[in-house]
């Protein structure tokens, strides 16, 4: 049975990344994944996803999405409220 991880942030909080390639960037928490301990922060950890055309007359595209990061790699911004 999977257990939820206790997280120190909530959706809508403003956080600063403290580790990784996006260090010192600031963004808002968009989504939480409590069973994996990961979060999605708006504008942070952007990855490219190549999408194939689904229908015959569509064109393939490259989308930029926000990938999840672990909640231990961010800290809550106390100054911003």
C-alpha positions in Angstrom: 0.0 0.0 0.0 1.4 3.4 -1.0 1.6 6.1 1.6 1.3 9.9 1.2 4.3 12.0 1.9 4.0 14.9 4.2 4.7 18.1 2.3 5.5 21.6 3.6 3.8 23.4 0.8 0.3 23.8 -0.7 -1.1 24.6 -4.1 -0.8 28.4 -4.8 2.3 28.9 -2.6 5.2 30.9 -4.0 8.4 28.8 -3.8 12.1 29.2 -4.6 14.1 26.3 -6.1 17.2 25.5 -4.0 18.7 22.6 -5.9 19.2 21.5 -9.5 19.5 23.3 -12.8 16.7 25.8 -12.0 18.3 27.0 -8.7 17.2 30.4 -7.4 14.2 30.6 -9.7 10.8 31.5 -8.2 7.4 30.3 -9.2 3.9 29.3 -8.0 3.0 25.7 -7.1 0.4 24.4 -9.6 -0.1 20.8 -8.7 1.0 18.3 -5.9 1.6 14.6 -6.2 1.4 13.4 -2.6 2.2 9.8 -3.2 5.5 10.5 -5.1 6.4 13.7 -3.2 6.7 15.7 -6.4 5.3 19.1 -7.3 4.8 21.1 -10.5 5.9 24.8 -10.3 4.8 27.2 -13.0 7.6 28.2 -15.3 10.2 25.9 -13.7 11.8 22.7 -15.1 10.5 23.1 -18.6 10.9 20.0 -20.9 10.1 19.5 -24.6 7.5 16.9 -25.6 7.3 15.9 -29.3 3.7 15.2 -30.3 2.9 13.1 -33.4 -0.1 14.0 -35.5 -3.2 12.1 -34.4 -5.4 12.8 -37.4 -4.5 12.6 -41.1 -4.6 16.3 -41.7 -2.8 17.4 -38.5 0.8 18.5 -38.2 3.1 17.3 -35.5 4.3 19.8 -32.9 6.8 20.3 -30.1 5.2 21.3 -26.8 7.0 22.8 -23.8 5.7 21.3 -20.5 6.5 21.7 -16.9 8.0 18.5 -15.4 7.6 17.7 -11.7 10.4 18.2 -9.2 10.8 16.8 -5.7 9.3 18.9 -2.9 12.6 18.8 -1.0 14.3 20.9 -3.7 12.1 23.9 -3.1 11.7 26.3 -0.1 8.7 28.4 0.7 9.0 32.2 0.1 8.1 33.8 3.3 8.6 37.4 2.0 6.0 36.9 -0.7 2.4 36.6 0.6 
